[in-house]
């Protein structure tokens, strides 16, 4: 085939540079690949003057589809959106397209094909357009004739992924020109079309980069939305976060299973277990539990078709009533510990492919196709394969879910611990209060015994005081006479129960064995009269008195059994407690003392003294317990606050570092774009009207001037956030429980940074000026976290005093509020002196002497607990062996003097021989 310079019948030629300029401008104006390809085939068809120009794209399975097409006056039928099987283009032709970028020109009339490689075998570009001719395959000729084509030009389109692992390009598609008449292709035309194909390859790369960037932006936006839902302590939004993840993956349902408490969050379509297991959760099924045992961190399991997964044979029936087809399992781990699993359910889909003529998929095409009429291939219930970027997104979400669930569980544990601690303290306080009440009753009875010699009055006092305390229906004292039968001499009744006063016990119901056992000190507690091992006479006697449970304690005087102290429960059976038995036994002893009061008055005084001492000791113990309770609660809350502050600082630090690290690149890229814009303005001083209108609409000059300022402001803001996060982490110092050398100035500065919002001015108060006079200090060995707490308490009190002074005075004649902070070494260089002073209202001498007392506060209700300075005093004096004093006078401000040793003294236990 010849390539004359002016062939007969050739179409009117286009300007070569004009065509390339139009194609290049189209690529620059739009990043939409389909729009670029549509314009490209139209321009090339006009340039070549052929009947049809199309772009053919290869699929992953080797088949292809016509994705762009331009036809002249319908001279050839449209092939747009039609698929062609892989066998239509032989494998050896594909390899030549890719290896040497071979172009082929077929002339059906002469039966020849011209092959023009663009590169040599070793990959070097050829300087001239060399054409090699040979006879074309008859099958190829018949294929083109069936399409109505007499001449064709096929040019490969290669694409190299800039972000891919392989540096080799791949065969992306073909640029094809068809003509219904014989047509000679000129060398210059071949060269121009090749240049256009190269521009198309650039457009493909740009479009792919844009698609990947938008997909990455979408994934990051999803992660941000999910992260915001997951970190709203204490109300973590697990359900909303799960729904967001399911929507992102295009699922029809999903589940979040938390292994620790077998908690399940679900949304959308769910599998239904068979009868008998419908009330169980699928994650507890043995098959699923075996999966959990195999889960490893960051190991995402992507199941394309659950009905083809061998391990799902047992559970597959649970999904048959749903449209679920694919499953994405995201295991949640934190520090190698399994937390749970997220399951995303995706439905199947129906597909329809338009083929250019019917073809046999089971047999290679050996004969040319006789018809290219559209053939529809429909497939039902297809499974969609999980993409690598979806699995990558699942890995990112796995981390955020794991962190959020772990933090939420820790937060709940802290809350439970706080609740249990408060409950235990309250329970112990109630027991001590009850013990104190019992002691008070014993004390009252003892005092009454001492105040009178009337035995009956004393005994009546005993039953009257004891019955309400035991909450019994009847309390009585039974005196044993000389004949061992005796009678009830005093009683106290609550309710309309039968009186037992003066009643005698039947002798036959209480044999001498009972008296001997009581004399030996037996206490008898009958919880249920009807089921107790009693004689019939004894049961009948108790039923006469309407007794259902009773407690009997003997009263002994020396070697004689004087009587019995008895409690009756008449409304129902009752389980008598050890404390109640012990209390009643003590009352019996007091009754014995009352009986022999005249003879044993001295012993009763001793008993009274012991009772008073015990009461005082219990009161002191109760006071100490209340104080310890408040300190424990305060300490636990400070620890929880420190953990929360440290956790928040850590979580904030990651995104801030990301923003801070990218601000420099964003500023650089912005500057480069501005420089590029200036070059455009320099070389194209007269842009089109559309560009002028767009420039005026966005106020380009102001944008160029203001954008660097915005980037600078963002840099300053990021620096500020990093500084605050660092201060929070340093202030919490959760990892520094032991004493260690620290920079004391750093602790003061971190505390001031945290209190910065209280020092700033607002609508009610002017700003508080902090004047710092720091000395040259070495590192101080101390408990850094505790000292930070001291600085926080002292500075907070100073700020509160300055604000309260403004409220009380209500005028602007007062001097501006100030706080002075001074640090110095002592003369012997062994101690650190810290002075914190303010020009507030000061305090009276009475108040100054009590400020370090626990629970003492001058603030209004709800403003303070009175523990801050007391704990600070304990930290400085007891924990560090230092001094803490307060100097203050009314209207002259307040100064705190803190002195601690440079090296913390060790406590030594000395044991005397």
Secondary structure, 3 states (H helix, E strand, C coil): CCCCCCCCCCCCCCCHHHHHHHHHHHHHHCCCHHHHHHHHHHHHHHHHCCCEEEEEEECCCCCEEEEEEEECCCCCCCCCCCEECHHHCCHHHHHHHHHCCEEEEEECCCCEEEEEECECCCCCECCCCCCEEEECCHHHHHHHHHCCCCEEEEEEEEECCCCCCCCCCEEEEEEEEEECCCCCCCHHHHHHHHHHHHHHHHHHHHHHHHHHHHHHHHHHHHHHHHHHHHCCCCCCCHHHHHHHHHHHCCCCEEEEEECCCCEEEEEECCCCCCCCCCCCCHHHCHHHHHHHHHCCCCCCEEECCHHHCHHHCCCHHHHCCCCEEEEEEEEEEECCEEEEEEEEEEECEEEEEEEECCCCCCCCCCCCCCCCCEEEEEEEEECCCCCHHHHHHHHHHHHHHHHHHHHHHHHHHHHHHHHHHHHHHHHHHHHHHHHHHHHHHHHHHHHHHHHCCCHHHHHHHHHHHHHHHHCCCEEEEEECCCCCCCEEEEEEECCCCCCCCCCECCHHHCCHHHHHHHHCCCCEEECCCCCCCCCHHHHHHHHHCCCCEEEEEEEEECCEEEEEEEEEECCCCCCCCHHHHHHHHHHHHHHHHHHCCCCCHHHHHHHHHHHHHHHHHHHHHHHHHHHHHHHHHHHHHHHHHHHHHHHHHHHHHHHHHHHHHHHHHHHHHHHHHHHHHHHHHHHCCCCCHHHHHHHHHHCHHHHHHHHHHHHHHHHHHHHHHHHHHHHHHHHHCCCCCCCEEECHHHHHHHHHHHCHHHHCCCCCCCCCEEEEECCCCCCEEECHHHHHHHHHHHHHHHHHHHHHHHHHHCCCCCCCCEEEEEEEECCCCCEEEEEEEECCCCCCHHHHHHCCCCCCCCCCCCCCCCCHHHHHHHHHHHHCCCEEEEEECCCCCEEEEEEEECCCCCCCCCCCC
